[in-house]
């Protein structure tokens, strides 16, 4: 999966960052396995060497806070955990 995130999905991530909205995200790791992050807090999207990276924080199963970055092209889906507007939801087809 090397296709970049569509512009509309990128805009929704940026809205989530500005509004400090928690997201549930499913992405693929380097081996192609799905990883789910629950209630993460998106912090920023940065470009490095032509790749867009979503930086976020989440609490792991031990309650420790982790700061992670993921290539946005590896995101399969995300959605806000709230019912606020605009509705933030993306599913790769």
HTML snippet that shows the backbone in 3Dmol.js (N, CA, C, O; Angstrom):
<script src="https://3Dmol.org/build/3Dmol-min.js"></script>
<div id="view" style="width:600px;height:400px;position:relative"></div>
<script>
const pdb = `
ATOM      1  N   UNK A   1       0.848  -1.172   0.000  1.00  0.00           N
ATOM      2  CA  UNK A   1       0.000   0.000   0.000  1.00  0.00           C
ATOM      3  C   UNK A   1       0.891   1.231   0.000  1.00  0.00           C
ATOM      4  O   UNK A   1       1.410   1.635   1.040  1.00  0.00           O
ATOM      5  N   UNK A   2       1.060   1.818  -1.164  1.00  0.00           N
ATOM      6  CA  UNK A   2       1.911   2.991  -1.272  1.00  0.00           C
ATOM      7  C   UNK A   2       1.164   4.212  -1.780  1.00  0.00           C
ATOM      8  O   UNK A   2       1.770   5.266  -1.979  1.00  0.00           O
ATOM      9  N   UNK A   3      -0.147   4.090  -1.993  1.00  0.00           N
ATOM     10  CA  UNK A   3      -0.901   5.231  -2.462  1.00  0.00           C
ATOM     11  C   UNK A   3      -1.134   6.197  -1.305  1.00  0.00           C
ATOM     12  O   UNK A   3      -1.435   5.796  -0.181  1.00  0.00           O
ATOM     13  N   UNK A   4      -0.986   7.472  -1.616  1.00  0.00           N
ATOM     14  CA  UNK A   4      -1.136   8.460  -0.552  1.00  0.00           C
ATOM     15  C   UNK A   4      -2.599   8.585  -0.132  1.00  0.00           C
ATOM     16  O   UNK A   4      -3.513   8.164  -0.841  1.00  0.00           O
ATOM     17  N   UNK A   5      -2.780   9.162   1.012  1.00  0.00           N
ATOM     18  CA  UNK A   5      -4.122   9.406   1.546  1.00  0.00           C
ATOM     19  C   UNK A   5      -4.811  10.451   0.673  1.00  0.00           C
ATOM     20  O   UNK A   5      -4.187  11.454   0.326  1.00  0.00           O
ATOM     21  N   UNK A   6      -6.081  10.247   0.305  1.00  0.00           N
ATOM     22  CA  UNK A   6      -6.786  11.256  -0.501  1.00  0.00           C
ATOM     23  C   UNK A   6      -6.836  12.604   0.227  1.00  0.00           C
ATOM     24  O   UNK A   6      -6.804  12.668   1.456  1.00  0.00           O
ATOM     25  N   UNK A   7      -6.915  13.667  -0.559  1.00  0.00           N
ATOM     26  CA  UNK A   7      -6.919  15.026   0.007  1.00  0.00           C
ATOM     27  C   UNK A   7      -8.037  15.224   1.024  1.00  0.00           C
ATOM     28  O   UNK A   7      -7.817  15.854   2.058  1.00  0.00           O
ATOM     29  N   UNK A   8      -9.234  14.698   0.753  1.00  0.00           N
ATOM     30  CA  UNK A   8     -10.352  14.846   1.685  1.00  0.00           C
ATOM     31  C   UNK A   8     -10.065  14.185   3.021  1.00  0.00           C
ATOM     32  O   UNK A   8     -10.411  14.726   4.071  1.00  0.00           O
ATOM     33  N   UNK A   9      -9.433  13.014   2.986  1.00  0.00           N
ATOM     34  CA  UNK A   9      -9.078  12.321   4.224  1.00  0.00           C
ATOM     35  C   UNK A   9      -8.002  13.093   4.982  1.00  0.00           C
ATOM     36  O   UNK A   9      -8.048  13.200   6.207  1.00  0.00           O
ATOM     37  N   UNK A  10      -7.038  13.627   4.241  1.00  0.00           N
ATOM     38  CA  UNK A  10      -5.988  14.445   4.860  1.00  0.00           C
ATOM     39  C   UNK A  10      -6.607  15.675   5.529  1.00  0.00           C
ATOM     40  O   UNK A  10      -6.203  16.054   6.628  1.00  0.00           O
ATOM     41  N   UNK A  11      -7.578  16.291   4.873  1.00  0.00           N
ATOM     42  CA  UNK A  11      -8.263  17.448   5.451  1.00  0.00           C
ATOM     43  C   UNK A  11      -8.975  17.077   6.748  1.00  0.00           C
ATOM     44  O   UNK A  11      -8.970  17.852   7.705  1.00  0.00           O
ATOM     45  N   UNK A  12      -9.588  15.893   6.784  1.00  0.00           N
ATOM     46  CA  UNK A  12     -10.265  15.445   8.010  1.00  0.00           C
ATOM     47  C   UNK A  12      -9.262  15.225   9.140  1.00  0.00           C
ATOM     48  O   UNK A  12      -9.541  15.560  10.291  1.00  0.00           O
ATOM     49  N   UNK A  13      -8.099  14.664   8.819  1.00  0.00           N
ATOM     50  CA  UNK A  13      -7.064  14.498   9.854  1.00  0.00           C
ATOM     51  C   UNK A  13      -6.616  15.855  10.385  1.00  0.00           C
ATOM     52  O   UNK A  13      -6.436  16.026  11.590  1.00  0.00           O
ATOM     53  N   UNK A  14      -6.438  16.811   9.493  1.00  0.00           N
ATOM     54  CA  UNK A  14      -6.023  18.146   9.922  1.00  0.00           C
ATOM     55  C   UNK A  14      -7.095  18.800  10.786  1.00  0.00           C
ATOM     56  O   UNK A  14      -6.772  19.492  11.751  1.00  0.00           O
ATOM     57  N   UNK A  15      -8.368  18.590  10.451  1.00  0.00           N
ATOM     58  CA  UNK A  15      -9.461  19.113  11.281  1.00  0.00           C
ATOM     59  C   UNK A  15      -9.417  18.470  12.666  1.00  0.00           C
ATOM     60  O   UNK A  15      -9.623  19.152  13.670  1.00  0.00           O
ATOM     61  N   UNK A  16      -9.153  17.182  12.728  1.00  0.00           N
ATOM     62  CA  UNK A  16      -9.061  16.482  14.024  1.00  0.00           C
ATOM     63  C   UNK A  16      -7.912  17.033  14.859  1.00  0.00           C
ATOM     64  O   UNK A  16      -8.028  17.146  16.080  1.00  0.00           O
ATOM     65  N   UNK A  17      -6.809  17.374  14.210  1.00  0.00           N
ATOM     66  CA  UNK A  17      -5.662  17.942  14.924  1.00  0.00           C
ATOM     67  C   UNK A  17      -6.029  19.300  15.507  1.00  0.00           C
ATOM     68  O   UNK A  17      -5.796  19.554  16.688  1.00  0.00           O
ATOM     69  N   UNK A  18      -6.602  20.170  14.682  1.00  0.00           N
ATOM     70  CA  UNK A  18      -6.951  21.522  15.125  1.00  0.00           C
ATOM     71  C   UNK A  18      -7.988  21.485  16.242  1.00  0.00           C
ATOM     72  O   UNK A  18      -7.904  22.261  17.194  1.00  0.00           O
ATOM     73  N   UNK A  19      -8.963  20.589  16.130  1.00  0.00           N
ATOM     74  CA  UNK A  19     -10.041  20.507  17.111  1.00  0.00           C
ATOM     75  C   UNK A  19      -9.702  19.590  18.295  1.00  0.00           C
ATOM     76  O   UNK A  19     -10.508  19.430  19.212  1.00  0.00           O
ATOM     77  N   UNK A  20      -8.503  18.989  18.266  1.00  0.00           N
ATOM     78  CA  UNK A  20      -8.048  18.094  19.352  1.00  0.00           C
ATOM     79  C   UNK A  20      -9.053  16.965  19.611  1.00  0.00           C
ATOM     80  O   UNK A  20      -9.430  16.690  20.750  1.00  0.00           O
ATOM     81  N   UNK A  21      -9.471  16.324  18.521  1.00  0.00           N
ATOM     82  CA  UNK A  21     -10.457  15.246  18.610  1.00  0.00           C
ATOM     83  C   UNK A  21      -9.775  13.894  18.613  1.00  0.00           C
ATOM     84  O   UNK A  21      -8.860  13.646  17.828  1.00  0.00           O
ATOM     85  N   UNK A  22     -10.217  13.037  19.483  1.00  0.00           N
ATOM     86  CA  UNK A  22      -9.682  11.675  19.580  1.00  0.00           C
ATOM     87  C   UNK A  22     -10.168  10.834  18.405  1.00  0.00           C
ATOM     88  O   UNK A  22     -11.298  10.975  17.939  1.00  0.00           O
ATOM     89  N   UNK A  23      -9.273   9.945  17.935  1.00  0.00           N
ATOM     90  CA  UNK A  23      -9.584   9.093  16.796  1.00  0.00           C
ATOM     91  C   UNK A  23      -9.305   7.631  17.110  1.00  0.00           C
ATOM     92  O   UNK A  23      -8.428   7.312  17.913  1.00  0.00           O
ATOM     93  N   UNK A  24     -10.055   6.754  16.472  1.00  0.00           N
ATOM     94  CA  UNK A  24      -9.710   5.338  16.377  1.00  0.00           C
ATOM     95  C   UNK A  24      -9.122   5.165  14.986  1.00  0.00           C
ATOM     96  O   UNK A  24      -9.737   5.568  13.999  1.00  0.00           O
ATOM     97  N   UNK A  25      -7.920   4.560  14.895  1.00  0.00           N
ATOM     98  CA  UNK A  25      -7.213   4.433  13.618  1.00  0.00           C
ATOM     99  C   UNK A  25      -6.787   2.991  13.407  1.00  0.00           C
ATOM    100  O   UNK A  25      -6.335   2.320  14.335  1.00  0.00           O
ATOM    101  N   UNK A  26      -6.939   2.521  12.170  1.00  0.00           N
ATOM    102  CA  UNK A  26      -6.420   1.218  11.770  1.00  0.00           C
ATOM    103  C   UNK A  26      -5.416   1.469  10.656  1.00  0.00           C
ATOM    104  O   UNK A  26      -5.726   2.142   9.673  1.00  0.00           O
ATOM    105  N   UNK A  27      -4.205   0.923  10.812  1.00  0.00           N
ATOM    106  CA  UNK A  27      -3.180   1.084   9.792  1.00  0.00           C
ATOM    107  C   UNK A  27      -2.421  -0.232   9.639  1.00  0.00           C
ATOM    108  O   UNK A  27      -2.649  -1.185  10.383  1.00  0.00           O
ATOM    109  N   UNK A  28      -1.525  -0.266   8.673  1.00  0.00           N
ATOM    110  CA  UNK A  28      -0.709  -1.450   8.424  1.00  0.00           C
ATOM    111  C   UNK A  28       0.721  -1.178   8.867  1.00  0.00           C
ATOM    112  O   UNK A  28       1.257  -0.095   8.635  1.00  0.00           O
ATOM    113  N   UNK A  29       1.343  -2.182   9.514  1.00  0.00           N
ATOM    114  CA  UNK A  29       2.757  -2.039   9.857  1.00  0.00           C
ATOM    115  C   UNK A  29       3.604  -2.449   8.652  1.00  0.00           C
ATOM    116  O   UNK A  29       3.058  -2.758   7.593  1.00  0.00           O
ATOM    117  N   UNK A  30       4.915  -2.457   8.799  1.00  0.00           N
ATOM    118  CA  UNK A  30       5.816  -2.776   7.679  1.00  0.00           C
ATOM    119  C   UNK A  30       5.602  -4.180   7.138  1.00  0.00           C
ATOM    120  O   UNK A  30       5.828  -4.424   5.952  1.00  0.00           O
ATOM    121  N   UNK A  31       5.166  -5.117   7.998  1.00  0.00           N
ATOM    122  CA  UNK A  31       4.928  -6.506   7.578  1.00  0.00           C
ATOM    123  C   UNK A  31       3.563  -6.671   6.912  1.00  0.00           C
ATOM    124  O   UNK A  31       3.252  -7.747   6.401  1.00  0.00           O
ATOM    125  N   UNK A  32       2.743  -5.611   6.912  1.00  0.00           N
ATOM    126  CA  UNK A  32       1.419  -5.679   6.307  1.00  0.00           C
ATOM    127  C   UNK A  32       0.329  -6.114   7.267  1.00  0.00           C
ATOM    128  O   UNK A  32      -0.808  -6.336   6.853  1.00  0.00           O
ATOM    129  N   UNK A  33       0.663  -6.239   8.559  1.00  0.00           N
ATOM    130  CA  UNK A  33      -0.325  -6.615   9.572  1.00  0.00           C
ATOM    131  C   UNK A  33      -1.078  -5.375  10.041  1.00  0.00           C
ATOM    132  O   UNK A  33      -0.510  -4.288  10.139  1.00  0.00           O
ATOM    133  N   UNK A  34      -2.373  -5.557  10.330  1.00  0.00           N
ATOM    134  CA  UNK A  34      -3.180  -4.449  10.834  1.00  0.00           C
ATOM    135  C   UNK A  34      -2.846  -4.135  12.279  1.00  0.00           C
ATOM    136  O   UNK A  34      -2.641  -5.032  13.097  1.00  0.00           O
ATOM    137  N   UNK A  35      -2.797  -2.849  12.578  1.00  0.00           N
ATOM    138  CA  UNK A  35      -2.618  -2.357  13.936  1.00  0.00           C
ATOM    139  C   UNK A  35      -3.756  -1.381  14.207  1.00  0.00           C
ATOM    140  O   UNK A  35      -4.038  -0.505  13.389  1.00  0.00           O
ATOM    141  N   UNK A  36      -4.404  -1.531  15.348  1.00  0.00           N
ATOM    142  CA  UNK A  36      -5.484  -0.626  15.741  1.00  0.00           C
ATOM    143  C   UNK A  36      -5.031   0.234  16.906  1.00  0.00           C
ATOM    144  O   UNK A  36      -4.479  -0.270  17.884  1.00  0.00           O
ATOM    145  N   UNK A  37      -5.265   1.514  16.799  1.00  0.00           N
ATOM    146  CA  UNK A  37      -5.010   2.459  17.880  1.00  0.00           C
ATOM    147  C   UNK A  37      -6.352   3.043  18.291  1.00  0.00           C
ATOM    148  O   UNK A  37      -7.092   3.564  17.457  1.00  0.00           O
ATOM    149  N   UNK A  38      -6.659   2.954  19.571  1.00  0.00           N
ATOM    150  CA  UNK A  38      -7.936   3.457  20.083  1.00  0.00           C
ATOM    151  C   UNK A  38      -7.724   4.784  20.797  1.00  0.00           C
ATOM    152  O   UNK A  38      -6.784   4.943  21.576  1.00  0.00           O
ATOM    153  N   UNK A  39      -8.607   5.727  20.521  1.00  0.00           N
ATOM    154  CA  UNK A  39      -8.648   7.014  21.210  1.00  0.00           C
ATOM    155  C   UNK A  39      -7.306   7.762  21.167  1.00  0.00           C
ATOM    156  O   UNK A  39      -6.897   8.374  22.153  1.00  0.00           O
ATOM    157  N   UNK A  40      -6.636   7.706  20.025  1.00  0.00           N
ATOM    158  CA  UNK A  40      -5.369   8.424  19.919  1.00  0.00           C
ATOM    159  C   UNK A  40      -5.641   9.911  19.770  1.00  0.00           C
ATOM    160  O   UNK A  40      -6.720  10.322  19.342  1.00  0.00           O
ATOM    161  N   UNK A  41      -4.652  10.705  20.126  1.00  0.00           N
ATOM    162  CA  UNK A  41      -4.729  12.154  19.968  1.00  0.00           C
ATOM    163  C   UNK A  41      -3.786  12.561  18.842  1.00  0.00           C
ATOM    164  O   UNK A  41      -2.568  12.528  19.018  1.00  0.00           O
ATOM    165  N   UNK A  42      -4.334  12.948  17.678  1.00  0.00           N
ATOM    166  CA  UNK A  42      -3.464  13.371  16.575  1.00  0.00           C
ATOM    167  C   UNK A  42      -2.814  14.710  16.904  1.00  0.00           C
ATOM    168  O   UNK A  42      -3.472  15.626  17.398  1.00  0.00           O
ATOM    169  N   UNK A  43      -1.515  14.815  16.624  1.00  0.00           N
ATOM    170  CA  UNK A  43      -0.763  16.023  16.963  1.00  0.00           C
ATOM    171  C   UNK A  43      -0.373  16.859  15.756  1.00  0.00           C
ATOM    172  O   UNK A  43      -0.448  18.087  15.793  1.00  0.00           O
ATOM    173  N   UNK A  44       0.048  16.186  14.674  1.00  0.00           N
ATOM    174  CA  UNK A  44       0.567  16.929  13.527  1.00  0.00           C
ATOM    175  C   UNK A  44       0.695  15.986  12.337  1.00  0.00           C
ATOM    176  O   UNK A  44       0.768  14.767  12.494  1.00  0.00           O
ATOM    177  N   UNK A  45       0.721  16.571  11.150  1.00  0.00           N
ATOM    178  CA  UNK A  45       1.081  15.838   9.934  1.00  0.00           C
ATOM    179  C   UNK A  45       2.288  16.559   9.366  1.00  0.00           C
ATOM    180  O   UNK A  45       2.250  17.764   9.116  1.00  0.00           O
ATOM    181  N   UNK A  46       3.360  15.806   9.165  1.00  0.00           N
ATOM    182  CA  UNK A  46       4.595  16.390   8.648  1.00  0.00           C
ATOM    183  C   UNK A  46       5.046  15.612   7.426  1.00  0.00           C
ATOM    184  O   UNK A  46       4.799  14.411   7.311  1.00  0.00           O
ATOM    185  N   UNK A  47       5.709  16.308   6.519  1.00  0.00           N
ATOM    186  CA  UNK A  47       6.244  15.690   5.314  1.00  0.00           C
ATOM    187  C   UNK A  47       7.757  15.543   5.476  1.00  0.00           C
ATOM    188  O   UNK A  47       8.456  16.474   5.875  1.00  0.00           O
ATOM    189  N   UNK A  48       8.231  14.351   5.155  1.00  0.00           N
ATOM    190  CA  UNK A  48       9.668  14.084   5.222  1.00  0.00           C
ATOM    191  C   UNK A  48      10.025  13.202   4.034  1.00  0.00           C
ATOM    192  O   UNK A  48       9.512  12.090   3.905  1.00  0.00           O
ATOM    193  N   UNK A  49      10.906  13.694   3.167  1.00  0.00           N
ATOM    194  CA  UNK A  49      11.359  12.967   1.977  1.00  0.00           C
ATOM    195  C   UNK A  49      10.187  12.506   1.116  1.00  0.00           C
ATOM    196  O   UNK A  49      10.185  11.391   0.594  1.00  0.00           O
ATOM    197  N   UNK A  50       9.187  13.383   0.973  1.00  0.00           N
ATOM    198  CA  UNK A  50       8.047  13.096   0.121  1.00  0.00           C
ATOM    199  C   UNK A  50       6.992  12.188   0.725  1.00  0.00           C
ATOM    200  O   UNK A  50       6.050  11.797   0.035  1.00  0.00           O
ATOM    201  N   UNK A  51       7.129  11.841   2.006  1.00  0.00           N
ATOM    202  CA  UNK A  51       6.165  10.976   2.693  1.00  0.00           C
ATOM    203  C   UNK A  51       5.485  11.784   3.783  1.00  0.00           C
ATOM    204  O   UNK A  51       6.142  12.487   4.551  1.00  0.00           O
ATOM    205  N   UNK A  52       4.156  11.679   3.847  1.00  0.00           N
ATOM    206  CA  UNK A  52       3.384  12.355   4.894  1.00  0.00           C
ATOM    207  C   UNK A  52       3.300  11.441   6.123  1.00  0.00           C
ATOM    208  O   UNK A  52       2.978  10.259   6.006  1.00  0.00           O
ATOM    209  N   UNK A  53       3.592  12.000   7.293  1.00  0.00           N
ATOM    210  CA  UNK A  53       3.585  11.245   8.548  1.00  0.00           C
ATOM    211  C   UNK A  53       2.594  11.861   9.527  1.00  0.00           C
ATOM    212  O   UNK A  53       2.638  13.062   9.790  1.00  0.00           O
ATOM    213  N   UNK A  54       1.707  11.041  10.062  1.00  0.00           N
ATOM    214  CA  UNK A  54       0.800  11.473  11.125  1.00  0.00           C
ATOM    215  C   UNK A  54       1.487  11.192  12.459  1.00  0.00           C
ATOM    216  O   UNK A  54       1.852  10.054  12.752  1.00  0.00           O
ATOM    217  N   UNK A  55       1.656  12.236  13.262  1.00  0.00           N
ATOM    218  CA  UNK A  55       2.234  12.107  14.599  1.00  0.00           C
ATOM    219  C   UNK A  55       1.084  12.127  15.601  1.00  0.00           C
ATOM    220  O   UNK A  55       0.196  12.976  15.520  1.00  0.00           O
ATOM    221  N   UNK A  56       1.104  11.187  16.546  1.00  0.00           N
ATOM    222  CA  UNK A  56       0.018  11.121  17.523  1.00  0.00           C
ATOM    223  C   UNK A  56       0.497  10.522  18.842  1.00  0.00           C
ATOM    224  O   UNK A  56       1.583   9.949  18.932  1.00  0.00           O
ATOM    225  N   UNK A  57      -0.348  10.673  19.862  1.00  0.00           N
ATOM    226  CA  UNK A  57      -0.099  10.080  21.180  1.00  0.00           C
ATOM    227  C   UNK A  57      -1.268   9.176  21.521  1.00  0.00           C
ATOM    228  O   UNK A  57      -2.410   9.431  21.139  1.00  0.00           O
ATOM    229  N   UNK A  58      -0.953   8.102  22.257  1.00  0.00           N
ATOM    230  CA  UNK A  58      -1.994   7.203  22.739  1.00  0.00           C
ATOM    231  C   UNK A  58      -1.500   6.532  24.005  1.00  0.00           C
ATOM    232  O   UNK A  58      -0.303   6.527  24.288  1.00  0.00           O
ATOM    233  N   UNK A  59      -2.428   5.964  24.767  1.00  0.00           N
ATOM    234  CA  UNK A  59      -2.077   5.216  25.977  1.00  0.00           C
ATOM    235  C   UNK A  59      -2.029   3.737  25.623  1.00  0.00           C
ATOM    236  O   UNK A  59      -2.987   3.194  25.073  1.00  0.00           O
ATOM    237  N   UNK A  60      -0.896   3.076  25.941  1.00  0.00           N
ATOM    238  CA  UNK A  60      -0.789   1.647  25.645  1.00  0.00           C
ATOM    239  C   UNK A  60      -1.530   0.827  26.707  1.00  0.00           C
ATOM    240  O   UNK A  60      -2.145   1.392  27.611  1.00  0.00           O
ATOM    241  N   UNK A  61      -1.471  -0.487  26.598  1.00  0.00           N
ATOM    242  CA  UNK A  61      -2.238  -1.362  27.494  1.00  0.00           C
ATOM    243  C   UNK A  61      -1.779  -1.261  28.949  1.00  0.00           C
ATOM    244  O   UNK A  61      -2.521  -1.642  29.855  1.00  0.00           O
ATOM    245  N   UNK A  62      -0.566  -0.753  29.184  1.00  0.00           N
ATOM    246  CA  UNK A  62      -0.076  -0.553  30.554  1.00  0.00           C
ATOM    247  C   UNK A  62      -0.399   0.837  31.086  1.00  0.00           C
ATOM    248  O   UNK A  62      -0.076   1.162  32.229  1.00  0.00           O
ATOM    249  N   UNK A  63      -1.040   1.659  30.249  1.00  0.00           N
ATOM    250  CA  UNK A  63      -1.378   3.015  30.667  1.00  0.00           C
ATOM    251  C   UNK A  63      -0.279   4.024  30.399  1.00  0.00           C
ATOM    252  O   UNK A  63      -0.424   5.200  30.730  1.00  0.00           O
ATOM    253  N   UNK A  64       0.835   3.574  29.796  1.00  0.00           N
ATOM    254  CA  UNK A  64       1.921   4.495  29.457  1.00  0.00           C
ATOM    255  C   UNK A  64       1.557   5.281  28.196  1.00  0.00           C
ATOM    256  O   UNK A  64       0.934   4.750  27.276  1.00  0.00           O
ATOM    257  N   UNK A  65       1.954   6.546  28.170  1.00  0.00           N
ATOM    258  CA  UNK A  65       1.690   7.393  27.008  1.00  0.00           C
ATOM    259  C   UNK A  65       2.801   7.187  25.992  1.00  0.00           C
ATOM    260  O   UNK A  65       3.984   7.282  26.320  1.00  0.00           O
ATOM    261  N   UNK A  66       2.413   6.905  24.765  1.00  0.00           N
ATOM    262  CA  UNK A  66       3.357   6.677  23.677  1.00  0.00           C
ATOM    263  C   UNK A  66       3.162   7.735  22.604  1.00  0.00           C
ATOM    264  O   UNK A  66       2.036   8.126  22.299  1.00  0.00           O
ATOM    265  N   UNK A  67       4.258   8.188  22.041  1.00  0.00           N
ATOM    266  CA  UNK A  67       4.222   9.110  20.908  1.00  0.00           C
ATOM    267  C   UNK A  67       4.700   8.328  19.692  1.00  0.00           C
ATOM    268  O   UNK A  67       5.777   7.731  19.715  1.00  0.00           O
ATOM    269  N   UNK A  68       3.897   8.333  18.626  1.00  0.00           N
ATOM    270  CA  UNK A  68       4.141   7.481  17.462  1.00  0.00           C
ATOM    271  C   UNK A  68       3.948   8.306  16.199  1.00  0.00           C
ATOM    272  O   UNK A  68       3.234   9.309  16.203  1.00  0.00           O
ATOM    273  N   UNK A  69       4.583   7.879  15.127  1.00  0.00           N
ATOM    274  CA  UNK A  69       4.305   8.441  13.811  1.00  0.00           C
ATOM    275  C   UNK A  69       4.000   7.288  12.872  1.00  0.00           C
ATOM    276  O   UNK A  69       4.582   6.209  12.981  1.00  0.00           O
ATOM    277  N   UNK A  70       3.074   7.530  11.945  1.00  0.00           N
ATOM    278  CA  UNK A  70       2.711   6.512  10.965  1.00  0.00           C
ATOM    279  C   UNK A  70       2.605   7.175   9.593  1.00  0.00           C
ATOM    280  O   UNK A  70       2.090   8.286   9.463  1.00  0.00           O
ATOM    281  N   UNK A  71       3.094   6.484   8.587  1.00  0.00           N
ATOM    282  CA  UNK A  71       2.991   6.933   7.213  1.00  0.00           C
ATOM    283  C   UNK A  71       1.502   6.974   6.860  1.00  0.00           C
ATOM    284  O   UNK A  71       0.810   5.962   6.975  1.00  0.00           O
ATOM    285  N   UNK A  72       1.011   8.125   6.437  1.00  0.00           N
ATOM    286  CA  UNK A  72      -0.426   8.244   6.176  1.00  0.00           C
ATOM    287  C   UNK A  72      -0.886   7.316   5.050  1.00  0.00           C
ATOM    288  O   UNK A  72      -2.066   6.969   4.992  1.00  0.00           O
ATOM    289  N   UNK A  73       0.008   6.912   4.166  1.00  0.00           N
ATOM    290  CA  UNK A  73      -0.356   5.987   3.092  1.00  0.00           C
ATOM    291  C   UNK A  73      -0.691   4.601   3.639  1.00  0.00           C
ATOM    292  O   UNK A  73      -1.303   3.798   2.936  1.00  0.00           O
ATOM    293  N   UNK A  74      -0.303   4.309   4.875  1.00  0.00           N
ATOM    294  CA  UNK A  74      -0.556   3.007   5.483  1.00  0.00           C
ATOM    295  C   UNK A  74      -1.820   2.998   6.350  1.00  0.00           C
ATOM    296  O   UNK A  74      -2.144   1.989   6.977  1.00  0.00           O
ATOM    297  N   UNK A  75      -2.527   4.128   6.378  1.00  0.00           N
ATOM    298  CA  UNK A  75      -3.778   4.206   7.143  1.00  0.00           C
ATOM    299  C   UNK A  75      -4.907   3.579   6.342  1.00  0.00           C
ATOM    300  O   UNK A  75      -5.155   3.962   5.198  1.00  0.00           O
ATOM    301  N   UNK A  76      -5.593   2.608   6.951  1.00  0.00           N
ATOM    302  CA  UNK A  76      -6.739   1.962   6.300  1.00  0.00           C
ATOM    303  C   UNK A  76      -8.043   2.664   6.634  1.00  0.00           C
ATOM    304  O   UNK A  76      -8.925   2.798   5.786  1.00  0.00           O
ATOM    305  N   UNK A  77      -8.157   3.111   7.882  1.00  0.00           N
ATOM    306  CA  UNK A  77      -9.392   3.792   8.286  1.00  0.00           C
ATOM    307  C   UNK A  77      -9.139   4.617   9.539  1.00  0.00           C
ATOM    308  O   UNK A  77      -8.193   4.377  10.290  1.00  0.00           O
ATOM    309  N   UNK A  78     -10.010   5.590   9.740  1.00  0.00           N
ATOM    310  CA  UNK A  78     -10.026   6.337  10.995  1.00  0.00           C
ATOM    311  C   UNK A  78     -11.404   6.927  11.185  1.00  0.00           C
ATOM    312  O   UNK A  78     -12.153   7.128  10.230  1.00  0.00           O
ATOM    313  N   UNK A  79     -11.723   7.199  12.435  1.00  0.00           N
ATOM    314  CA  UNK A  79     -12.976   7.885  12.747  1.00  0.00           C
ATOM    315  C   UNK A  79     -12.859   8.541  14.107  1.00  0.00           C
ATOM    316  O   UNK A  79     -12.183   8.041  15.007  1.00  0.00           O
ATOM    317  N   UNK A  80     -13.534   9.674  14.236  1.00  0.00           N
ATOM    318  CA  UNK A  80     -13.577  10.365  15.522  1.00  0.00           C
ATOM    319  C   UNK A  80     -14.431   9.558  16.482  1.00  0.00           C
ATOM    320  O   UNK A  80     -15.395   8.913  16.072  1.00  0.00           O
ATOM    321  N   UNK A  81     -14.078   9.593  17.755  1.00  0.00           N
ATOM    322  CA  UNK A  81     -14.821   8.833  18.761  1.00  0.00           C
ATOM    323  C   UNK A  81     -15.976   9.644  19.337  1.00  0.00           C
ATOM    324  O   UNK A  81     -16.618   9.224  20.300  1.00  0.00           O
ATOM    325  N   UNK A  82     -16.238  10.807  18.743  1.00  0.00           N
ATOM    326  CA  UNK A  82     -17.323  11.684  19.208  1.00  0.00           C
ATOM    327  C   UNK A  82     -18.342  11.884  18.094  1.00  0.00           C
ATOM    328  O   UNK A  82     -18.180  11.360  16.992  1.00  0.00           O
ATOM    329  N   UNK A  83     -19.367  12.628  18.380  1.00  0.00           N
ATOM    330  CA  UNK A  83     -20.411  12.925  17.391  1.00  0.00           C
ATOM    331  C   UNK A  83     -20.398  14.388  16.968  1.00  0.00           C
ATOM    332  O   UNK A  83     -21.399  14.899  16.466  1.00  0.00           O
ATOM    333  N   UNK A  84     -19.279  15.058  17.168  1.00  0.00           N
ATOM    334  CA  UNK A  84     -19.178  16.468  16.812  1.00  0.00           C
ATOM    335  C   UNK A  84     -19.153  16.652  15.299  1.00  0.00           C
ATOM    336  O   UNK A  84     -18.959  15.701  14.542  1.00  0.00           O
ATOM    337  N   UNK A  85     -19.352  17.889  14.881  1.00  0.00           N
ATOM    338  CA  UNK A  85     -19.286  18.239  13.462  1.00  0.00           C
ATOM    339  C   UNK A  85     -17.986  18.986  13.211  1.00  0.00           C
ATOM    340  O   UNK A  85     -17.562  19.726  14.099  1.00  0.00           O
ATOM    341  N   UNK A  86     -17.335  18.852  12.091  1.00  0.00           N
ATOM    342  CA  UNK A  86     -17.733  17.949  11.019  1.00  0.00           C
ATOM    343  C   UNK A  86     -17.484  16.496  11.418  1.00  0.00           C
ATOM    344  O   UNK A  86     -16.613  16.203  12.237  1.00  0.00           O
ATOM    345  N   UNK A  87     -18.257  15.602  10.827  1.00  0.00           N
ATOM    346  CA  UNK A  87     -18.095  14.179  11.078  1.00  0.00           C
ATOM    347  C   UNK A  87     -16.767  13.743  10.457  1.00  0.00           C
ATOM    348  O   UNK A  87     -16.506  13.984   9.278  1.00  0.00           O
ATOM    349  N   UNK A  88     -15.947  13.106  11.265  1.00  0.00           N
ATOM    350  CA  UNK A  88     -14.639  12.674  10.799  1.00  0.00           C
ATOM    351  C   UNK A  88     -14.647  11.156  10.694  1.00  0.00           C
ATOM    352  O   UNK A  88     -14.734  10.444  11.694  1.00  0.00           O
ATOM    353  N   UNK A  89     -14.554  10.673   9.437  1.00  0.00           N
ATOM    354  CA  UNK A  89     -14.605   9.241   9.181  1.00  0.00           C
ATOM    355  C   UNK A  89     -13.998   8.969   7.815  1.00  0.00           C
ATOM    356  O   UNK A  89     -14.309   9.658   6.843  1.00  0.00           O
ATOM    357  N   UNK A  90     -13.129   7.961   7.739  1.00  0.00           N
ATOM    358  CA  UNK A  90     -12.493   7.578   6.469  1.00  0.00           C
ATOM    359  C   UNK A  90     -12.302   6.083   6.442  1.00  0.00           C
ATOM    360  O   UNK A  90     -11.882   5.490   7.435  1.00  0.00           O
ATOM    361  N   UNK A  91     -12.609   5.463   5.307  1.00  0.00           N
ATOM    362  CA  UNK A  91     -12.395   4.023   5.091  1.00  0.00           C
ATOM    363  C   UNK A  91     -11.789   3.873   3.699  1.00  0.00           C
ATOM    364  O   UNK A  91     -12.407   4.240   2.700  1.00  0.00           O
ATOM    365  N   UNK A  92     -10.574   3.331   3.646  1.00  0.00           N
ATOM    366  CA  UNK A  92      -9.930   3.118   2.341  1.00  0.00           C
ATOM    367  C   UNK A  92     -10.701   2.060   1.578  1.00  0.00           C
ATOM    368  O   UNK A  92     -11.057   1.017   2.128  1.00  0.00           O
ATOM    369  N   UNK A  93     -10.958   2.334   0.300  1.00  0.00           N
ATOM    370  CA  UNK A  93     -11.720   1.353  -0.496  1.00  0.00           C
ATOM    371  C   UNK A  93     -10.799   0.423  -1.262  1.00  0.00           C
ATOM    372  O   UNK A  93     -11.271  -0.460  -1.979  1.00  0.00           O
TER     373      UNK A  93
END
`;
const viewer = $3Dmol.createViewer("view");
viewer.addModel(pdb, "pdb");
viewer.setStyle({}, {cartoon: {color: "spectrum"}});
viewer.zoomTo();
viewer.render();
</script>
